[in-house]
Amino acid sequence: MLKRREEMVAEVRENMRGGDGRVEILHIFKKEELTGRTRLFAKLRLEKHCSIGYHSHENEEEVFYILRGSGKATEDDREYEVGAGDAILVGGGGGHTISNESDEPLEVLAVILLYP
């Protein structure tokens, strides 16, 4: 199945999960378009000083793959500097945040997989 860019749904969320600024979300595939147990398959874009606030993942796991830019991620009590090519996995009730502290946009491929 080919899905062209113009067919993808874009949205903007202000203060996502209690974070700062706005997050642009490009839904590459919506969950109802996928057969597998996936809740989200999207590209996230955070401008300078924008963030996604702390949230946890019960009965699911989220993968962040950093496509472009750099930022800071936390996973429970650990803090990491992240950049293009890095990947983050959190699930099983664990929580995390991500923020852009650079002058360039931070772009992240985000996938949320549901546990069986």
Beta strands, then each sheet from edge to edge (+ up, - down):
strand 1: 9-14
strand 2: 22-29
strand 3: 38-46
strand 4: 51-56
strand 5: 60-68
strand 6: 70-75
strand 7: 78-83
strand 8: 87-91
strand 9: 95-99
strand 10: 106-114
sheet 1: 1+ 2- 3+ 10- 5+ 8-
sheet 2: 4+ 9- 6+ 7-
end
